Amino acid sequence: MTGNGSPAPLFPAAIRLNPGAEKAEQDMWHWLDEFGLCRSPEARANVRRSRVAYCIGLYYPSAPLEVLVLITRFTGWSLLIDEEFDAGPARDDPGACLSAVTALLAPFTPAAPHSPARREPVGRGGHRAMADAAAALWGQLAPIRSPAWTARFCAHLANWLWGFYGETVDRAVHRLPEPAEYHERRREMFGVPWYLDLCEVACAVDLPDAVHRLPAFRTLYSAVCDTTALCNDRVSADRERASGYLHNAVTILEHHRGWTPREAAAHVDRMIADGADLITAARRDLPRQLDLAGLPRASAADALRCADAYLDVVRGNHSYHRTSPRYTDLGSLPPGGCPAEGFARNAEGRPL
């Protein structure tokens, strides 16, 4: 915030990195190894170049170390899932994708027991280890959150995972969604909603429905989701086009509108700029709406802290995509290497 209470520029030249990022990165690798995850040289090289804790340290610059560590673990786990469904054996097999998504979702229910997860033997990994890792993450997070928060988080995580299933079905029937349909689906498929839920954890707040349903807060939430996803699509377009992965705002515009890559990219740039304007306007309008709603002063203060944390996420996302080797050094993986672990197969090597 600036001195007069107005939001700082949405995309400043420099942003803060959480000082605990290096410790969180070290912890994430220890945690992945405990579950026998991220075993292949290609998968490990991909996660290293992704600089997971650096990303999360940009998203949550003020989070306490224990929260940063937990969110970094979540992100390392989710990155393996993202690569699995983008490049692994379930990419073009709806049945395998469905089985994997169902197994991954099983621990994430508000009523699920939060007991310590059984670990696979180190080096074995596989889909059981991914589900066990999920149960361990949820066992840390769910007991410290309210029922309303856990229900919201579970719904957002489910929407993200089911998004992979929808993409897999699209590929199986050789279909690309129209731009408007894709834009609506992408809001959930990029996973930002559950990262915004984690802002409440990072801020040590639990916002009531009366805040979540304010028009300005809803606009802010949606615009942050859209803008972060578009930033990712914009910088990923060339790489994804080359790999045949076409669920991307740029390549979908090329396909359906007949535009050149340059024309489609310019349109996405304008969408990002429009989203930034929406974010700024919604954050400006939020204090008055909180006041008119008559919310307790503490709830209003929590809402503004969380709104500013949302801005940290969109700023961190923008900075990460400009500086991470995952997007700036496309030759850092071994030639022909696949970053997917192949966990969406059974022990005999067949799809689940």
Contacts in CASP RR format, 6 or more apart in sequence:
PFRMAT RR
TARGET T0000
AUTHOR 0000-0000-0000
METHOD contacts of the structure
MODEL  1
MTGNGSPAPLFPAAIRLNPGAEKAEQDMWHWLDEFGLCRSPEARANVRRS
RVAYCIGLYYPSAPLEVLVLITRFTGWSLLIDEEFDAGPARDDPGACLSA
VTALLAPFTPAAPHSPARREPVGRGGHRAMADAAAALWGQLAPIRSPAWT
ARFCAHLANWLWGFYGETVDRAVHRLPEPAEYHERRREMFGVPWYLDLCE
VACAVDLPDAVHRLPAFRTLYSAVCDTTALCNDRVSADRERASGYLHNAV
TILEHHRGWTPREAAAHVDRMIADGADLITAARRDLPRQLDLAGLPRASA
ADALRCADAYLDVVRGNHSYHRTSPRYTDLGSLPPGGCPAEGFARNAEGR
PL
1 7 0 8 1.000
1 8 0 8 1.000
1 308 0 8 1.000
2 8 0 8 1.000
6 284 0 8 1.000
7 280 0 8 1.000
7 283 0 8 1.000
7 284 0 8 1.000
7 308 0 8 1.000
7 311 0 8 1.000
8 311 0 8 1.000
10 276 0 8 1.000
10 279 0 8 1.000
10 280 0 8 1.000
10 311 0 8 1.000
10 314 0 8 1.000
10 315 0 8 1.000
11 276 0 8 1.000
11 315 0 8 1.000
11 318 0 8 1.000
12 315 0 8 1.000
15 58 0 8 1.000
15 61 0 8 1.000
15 312 0 8 1.000
15 315 0 8 1.000
15 316 0 8 1.000
15 319 0 8 1.000
16 58 0 8 1.000
16 61 0 8 1.000
16 62 0 8 1.000
17 54 0 8 1.000
17 57 0 8 1.000
17 58 0 8 1.000
17 61 0 8 1.000
18 24 0 8 1.000
18 56 0 8 1.000
18 57 0 8 1.000
18 58 0 8 1.000
18 60 0 8 1.000
18 61 0 8 1.000
18 62 0 8 1.000
18 63 0 8 1.000
18 68 0 8 1.000
20 53 0 8 1.000
20 57 0 8 1.000
20 65 0 8 1.000
20 68 0 8 1.000
21 53 0 8 1.000
21 54 0 8 1.000
21 56 0 8 1.000
21 57 0 8 1.000
21 68 0 8 1.000
22 53 0 8 1.000
23 65 0 8 1.000
23 69 0 8 1.000
24 53 0 8 1.000
24 56 0 8 1.000
24 57 0 8 1.000
24 65 0 8 1.000
24 68 0 8 1.000
24 69 0 8 1.000
24 72 0 8 1.000
25 51 0 8 1.000
25 52 0 8 1.000
25 53 0 8 1.000
25 54 0 8 1.000
25 72 0 8 1.000
27 69 0 8 1.000
27 72 0 8 1.000
27 73 0 8 1.000
28 52 0 8 1.000
28 53 0 8 1.000
28 69 0 8 1.000
28 72 0 8 1.000
28 73 0 8 1.000
28 75 0 8 1.000
28 76 0 8 1.000
31 73 0 8 1.000
31 133 0 8 1.000
32 38 0 8 1.000
32 47 0 8 1.000
32 76 0 8 1.000
32 77 0 8 1.000
33 122 0 8 1.000
34 119 0 8 1.000
34 122 0 8 1.000
35 119 0 8 1.000
35 120 0 8 1.000
35 125 0 8 1.000
35 129 0 8 1.000
35 130 0 8 1.000
35 132 0 8 1.000
35 133 0 8 1.000
35 136 0 8 1.000
36 120 0 8 1.000
36 121 0 8 1.000
36 122 0 8 1.000
36 123 0 8 1.000
36 124 0 8 1.000
36 125 0 8 1.000
36 129 0 8 1.000
37 77 0 8 1.000
37 80 0 8 1.000
37 125 0 8 1.000
37 126 0 8 1.000
37 129 0 8 1.000
37 130 0 8 1.000
37 133 0 8 1.000
37 341 0 8 1.000
38 44 0 8 1.000
38 47 0 8 1.000
38 76 0 8 1.000
38 80 0 8 1.000
38 341 0 8 1.000
39 123 0 8 1.000
39 125 0 8 1.000
39 341 0 8 1.000
40 341 0 8 1.000
41 334 0 8 1.000
42 333 0 8 1.000
42 334 0 8 1.000
42 337 0 8 1.000
42 338 0 8 1.000
42 339 0 8 1.000
43 80 0 8 1.000
43 83 0 8 1.000
43 339 0 8 1.000
43 340 0 8 1.000
43 341 0 8 1.000
45 332 0 8 1.000
45 333 0 8 1.000
45 334 0 8 1.000
45 339 0 8 1.000
46 79 0 8 1.000
46 83 0 8 1.000
46 326 0 8 1.000
46 333 0 8 1.000
46 339 0 8 1.000
47 76 0 8 1.000
47 79 0 8 1.000
47 80 0 8 1.000
49 324 0 8 1.000
49 325 0 8 1.000
49 326 0 8 1.000
49 329 0 8 1.000
49 332 0 8 1.000
49 333 0 8 1.000
50 79 0 8 1.000
50 324 0 8 1.000
50 325 0 8 1.000
50 326 0 8 1.000
51 324 0 8 1.000
51 325 0 8 1.000
51 326 0 8 1.000
52 72 0 8 1.000
52 75 0 8 1.000
52 76 0 8 1.000
52 79 0 8 1.000
53 68 0 8 1.000
53 72 0 8 1.000
54 320 0 8 1.000
54 324 0 8 1.000
55 75 0 8 1.000
55 316 0 8 1.000
55 320 0 8 1.000
55 324 0 8 1.000
56 68 0 8 1.000
56 71 0 8 1.000
56 72 0 8 1.000
56 75 0 8 1.000
57 63 0 8 1.000
57 68 0 8 1.000
58 312 0 8 1.000
58 315 0 8 1.000
58 316 0 8 1.000
58 317 0 8 1.000
58 319 0 8 1.000
58 320 0 8 1.000
59 71 0 8 1.000
59 195 0 8 1.000
59 312 0 8 1.000
59 313 0 8 1.000
59 316 0 8 1.000
59 317 0 8 1.000
59 320 0 8 1.000
60 67 0 8 1.000
60 68 0 8 1.000
60 71 0 8 1.000
60 198 0 8 1.000
60 199 0 8 1.000
60 202 0 8 1.000
60 309 0 8 1.000
60 312 0 8 1.000
60 313 0 8 1.000
61 312 0 8 1.000
62 202 0 8 1.000
62 203 0 8 1.000
62 309 0 8 1.000
62 312 0 8 1.000
63 71 0 8 1.000
63 201 0 8 1.000
63 202 0 8 1.000
64 202 0 8 1.000
67 201 0 8 1.000
67 202 0 8 1.000
68 202 0 8 1.000
70 137 0 8 1.000
70 140 0 8 1.000
70 141 0 8 1.000
70 201 0 8 1.000
71 198 0 8 1.000
71 201 0 8 1.000
71 202 0 8 1.000
73 137 0 8 1.000
74 137 0 8 1.000
74 198 0 8 1.000
77 130 0 8 1.000
77 133 0 8 1.000
77 134 0 8 1.000
77 137 0 8 1.000
78 191 0 8 1.000
80 130 0 8 1.000
80 341 0 8 1.000
80 343 0 8 1.000
81 104 0 8 1.000
81 130 0 8 1.000
81 161 0 8 1.000
81 164 0 8 1.000
83 339 0 8 1.000
83 340 0 8 1.000
83 341 0 8 1.000
84 90 0 8 1.000
84 100 0 8 1.000
84 340 0 8 1.000
84 341 0 8 1.000
84 342 0 8 1.000
84 343 0 8 1.000
84 344 0 8 1.000
85 91 0 8 1.000
85 97 0 8 1.000
85 100 0 8 1.000
85 164 0 8 1.000
85 167 0 8 1.000
85 168 0 8 1.000
85 344 0 8 1.000
86 245 0 8 1.000
86 340 0 8 1.000
87 243 0 8 1.000
87 245 0 8 1.000
87 338 0 8 1.000
87 339 0 8 1.000
87 340 0 8 1.000
88 338 0 8 1.000
88 340 0 8 1.000
88 342 0 8 1.000
88 344 0 8 1.000
89 96 0 8 1.000
89 340 0 8 1.000
89 342 0 8 1.000
89 344 0 8 1.000
89 345 0 8 1.000
89 351 0 8 1.000
90 96 0 8 1.000
90 97 0 8 1.000
90 100 0 8 1.000
90 168 0 8 1.000
90 342 0 8 1.000
90 344 0 8 1.000
90 345 0 8 1.000
90 351 0 8 1.000
90 352 0 8 1.000
91 97 0 8 1.000
91 168 0 8 1.000
91 171 0 8 1.000
91 340 0 8 1.000
92 168 0 8 1.000
92 171 0 8 1.000
92 172 0 8 1.000
93 168 0 8 1.000
93 172 0 8 1.000
93 344 0 8 1.000
93 351 0 8 1.000
94 165 0 8 1.000
94 168 0 8 1.000
94 169 0 8 1.000
94 172 0 8 1.000
95 351 0 8 1.000
95 352 0 8 1.000
96 344 0 8 1.000
96 345 0 8 1.000
96 351 0 8 1.000
96 352 0 8 1.000
97 164 0 8 1.000
97 165 0 8 1.000
97 168 0 8 1.000
97 344 0 8 1.000
98 165 0 8 1.000
99 344 0 8 1.000
99 351 0 8 1.000
99 352 0 8 1.000
100 127 0 8 1.000
100 343 0 8 1.000
100 344 0 8 1.000
100 352 0 8 1.000
101 161 0 8 1.000
101 162 0 8 1.000
101 164 0 8 1.000
101 165 0 8 1.000
103 127 0 8 1.000
103 128 0 8 1.000
103 130 0 8 1.000
103 131 0 8 1.000
103 352 0 8 1.000
104 130 0 8 1.000
104 131 0 8 1.000
104 134 0 8 1.000
104 161 0 8 1.000
105 157 0 8 1.000
105 158 0 8 1.000
105 161 0 8 1.000
106 112 0 8 1.000
106 131 0 8 1.000
106 134 0 8 1.000
107 117 0 8 1.000
107 131 0 8 1.000
107 134 0 8 1.000
107 135 0 8 1.000
107 138 0 8 1.000
107 139 0 8 1.000
108 134 0 8 1.000
108 138 0 8 1.000
108 153 0 8 1.000
108 154 0 8 1.000
108 157 0 8 1.000
108 158 0 8 1.000
109 154 0 8 1.000
110 142 0 8 1.000
110 147 0 8 1.000
110 150 0 8 1.000
110 151 0 8 1.000
110 154 0 8 1.000
112 135 0 8 1.000
112 138 0 8 1.000
112 142 0 8 1.000
114 138 0 8 1.000
114 139 0 8 1.000
114 142 0 8 1.000
114 143 0 8 1.000
115 139 0 8 1.000
116 136 0 8 1.000
116 139 0 8 1.000
117 132 0 8 1.000
117 133 0 8 1.000
117 134 0 8 1.000
117 135 0 8 1.000
117 136 0 8 1.000
117 139 0 8 1.000
118 132 0 8 1.000
119 129 0 8 1.000
119 132 0 8 1.000
120 126 0 8 1.000
120 128 0 8 1.000
120 129 0 8 1.000
120 132 0 8 1.000
125 341 0 8 1.000
125 343 0 8 1.000
126 341 0 8 1.000
126 342 0 8 1.000
126 343 0 8 1.000
127 343 0 8 1.000
127 344 0 8 1.000
127 345 0 8 1.000
127 346 0 8 1.000
127 352 0 8 1.000
129 343 0 8 1.000
130 343 0 8 1.000
141 153 0 8 1.000
141 201 0 8 1.000
142 150 0 8 1.000
144 201 0 8 1.000
145 153 0 8 1.000
145 201 0 8 1.000
145 206 0 8 1.000
146 206 0 8 1.000
148 206 0 8 1.000
148 208 0 8 1.000
148 209 0 8 1.000
149 197 0 8 1.000
149 200 0 8 1.000
149 206 0 8 1.000
152 197 0 8 1.000
153 194 0 8 1.000
153 197 0 8 1.000
153 198 0 8 1.000
156 188 0 8 1.000
156 191 0 8 1.000
156 193 0 8 1.000
156 194 0 8 1.000
156 197 0 8 1.000
157 194 0 8 1.000
159 188 0 8 1.000
159 189 0 8 1.000
159 193 0 8 1.000
160 188 0 8 1.000
160 189 0 8 1.000
160 190 0 8 1.000
160 191 0 8 1.000
160 193 0 8 1.000
160 194 0 8 1.000
163 185 0 8 1.000
163 188 0 8 1.000
163 189 0 8 1.000
164 189 0 8 1.000
167 189 0 8 1.000
167 247 0 8 1.000
170 176 0 8 1.000
170 177 0 8 1.000
170 247 0 8 1.000
176 182 0 8 1.000
176 246 0 8 1.000
176 247 0 8 1.000
176 252 0 8 1.000
176 255 0 8 1.000
176 256 0 8 1.000
177 185 0 8 1.000
177 247 0 8 1.000
177 252 0 8 1.000
178 252 0 8 1.000
178 256 0 8 1.000
179 249 0 8 1.000
179 252 0 8 1.000
179 253 0 8 1.000
179 256 0 8 1.000
179 257 0 8 1.000
182 247 0 8 1.000
182 249 0 8 1.000
182 252 0 8 1.000
183 226 0 8 1.000
183 249 0 8 1.000
186 226 0 8 1.000
186 229 0 8 1.000
186 233 0 8 1.000
186 249 0 8 1.000
187 193 0 8 1.000
187 222 0 8 1.000
187 225 0 8 1.000
187 226 0 8 1.000
187 229 0 8 1.000
188 225 0 8 1.000
189 229 0 8 1.000
189 247 0 8 1.000
190 225 0 8 1.000
190 228 0 8 1.000
190 229 0 8 1.000
190 232 0 8 1.000
192 224 0 8 1.000
192 225 0 8 1.000
192 228 0 8 1.000
192 229 0 8 1.000
192 313 0 8 1.000
193 221 0 8 1.000
193 225 0 8 1.000
195 313 0 8 1.000
196 221 0 8 1.000
196 224 0 8 1.000
196 225 0 8 1.000
196 310 0 8 1.000
196 313 0 8 1.000
199 306 0 8 1.000
199 309 0 8 1.000
199 310 0 8 1.000
199 312 0 8 1.000
199 313 0 8 1.000
200 206 0 8 1.000
200 207 0 8 1.000
200 306 0 8 1.000
202 309 0 8 1.000
203 302 0 8 1.000
203 305 0 8 1.000
203 306 0 8 1.000
203 309 0 8 1.000
205 302 0 8 1.000
205 305 0 8 1.000
205 306 0 8 1.000
206 302 0 8 1.000
207 299 0 8 1.000
207 302 0 8 1.000
207 303 0 8 1.000
207 306 0 8 1.000
208 295 0 8 1.000
208 299 0 8 1.000
210 293 0 8 1.000
210 295 0 8 1.000
210 299 0 8 1.000
211 217 0 8 1.000
211 290 0 8 1.000
211 295 0 8 1.000
211 299 0 8 1.000
211 302 0 8 1.000
211 303 0 8 1.000
211 306 0 8 1.000
212 218 0 8 1.000
212 221 0 8 1.000
214 286 0 8 1.000
214 289 0 8 1.000
214 290 0 8 1.000
214 293 0 8 1.000
214 303 0 8 1.000
215 285 0 8 1.000
215 289 0 8 1.000
216 282 0 8 1.000
216 283 0 8 1.000
216 285 0 8 1.000
216 286 0 8 1.000
216 289 0 8 1.000
217 282 0 8 1.000
217 286 0 8 1.000
217 289 0 8 1.000
217 303 0 8 1.000
217 307 0 8 1.000
219 278 0 8 1.000
219 281 0 8 1.000
219 282 0 8 1.000
220 278 0 8 1.000
220 279 0 8 1.000
220 282 0 8 1.000
220 283 0 8 1.000
220 286 0 8 1.000
220 307 0 8 1.000
220 310 0 8 1.000
221 310 0 8 1.000
223 275 0 8 1.000
223 278 0 8 1.000
223 279 0 8 1.000
223 282 0 8 1.000
224 279 0 8 1.000
224 310 0 8 1.000
224 311 0 8 1.000
224 313 0 8 1.000
224 314 0 8 1.000
226 271 0 8 1.000
226 275 0 8 1.000
227 272 0 8 1.000
227 275 0 8 1.000
227 276 0 8 1.000
227 279 0 8 1.000
227 314 0 8 1.000
228 313 0 8 1.000
228 314 0 8 1.000
228 317 0 8 1.000
228 318 0 8 1.000
229 249 0 8 1.000
230 249 0 8 1.000
230 268 0 8 1.000
230 271 0 8 1.000
230 272 0 8 1.000
230 275 0 8 1.000
231 272 0 8 1.000
231 317 0 8 1.000
231 318 0 8 1.000
231 321 0 8 1.000
232 317 0 8 1.000
232 321 0 8 1.000
233 248 0 8 1.000
233 249 0 8 1.000
233 250 0 8 1.000
233 268 0 8 1.000
234 249 0 8 1.000
234 250 0 8 1.000
234 265 0 8 1.000
234 268 0 8 1.000
234 269 0 8 1.000
234 272 0 8 1.000
234 321 0 8 1.000
235 321 0 8 1.000
235 322 0 8 1.000
235 327 0 8 1.000
236 248 0 8 1.000
236 327 0 8 1.000
237 248 0 8 1.000
237 249 0 8 1.000
237 250 0 8 1.000
237 251 0 8 1.000
237 261 0 8 1.000
237 264 0 8 1.000
237 265 0 8 1.000
238 261 0 8 1.000
238 330 0 8 1.000
239 327 0 8 1.000
239 330 0 8 1.000
240 246 0 8 1.000
240 247 0 8 1.000
240 248 0 8 1.000
240 251 0 8 1.000
241 248 0 8 1.000
241 250 0 8 1.000
241 251 0 8 1.000
241 261 0 8 1.000
246 252 0 8 1.000
246 255 0 8 1.000
249 264 0 8 1.000
249 268 0 8 1.000
249 271 0 8 1.000
250 261 0 8 1.000
250 264 0 8 1.000
250 265 0 8 1.000
250 268 0 8 1.000
251 264 0 8 1.000
253 259 0 8 1.000
253 263 0 8 1.000
253 264 0 8 1.000
253 267 0 8 1.000
253 268 0 8 1.000
254 260 0 8 1.000
254 261 0 8 1.000
254 264 0 8 1.000
257 264 0 8 1.000
259 267 0 8 1.000
279 311 0 8 1.000
279 314 0 8 1.000
283 307 0 8 1.000
283 308 0 8 1.000
283 311 0 8 1.000
286 303 0 8 1.000
286 304 0 8 1.000
286 307 0 8 1.000
287 300 0 8 1.000
287 304 0 8 1.000
290 299 0 8 1.000
290 300 0 8 1.000
290 303 0 8 1.000
290 304 0 8 1.000
291 300 0 8 1.000
295 303 0 8 1.000
321 327 0 8 1.000
322 328 0 8 1.000
325 332 0 8 1.000
333 339 0 8 1.000
344 351 0 8 1.000
344 352 0 8 1.000
345 351 0 8 1.000
345 352 0 8 1.000
346 352 0 8 1.000
END
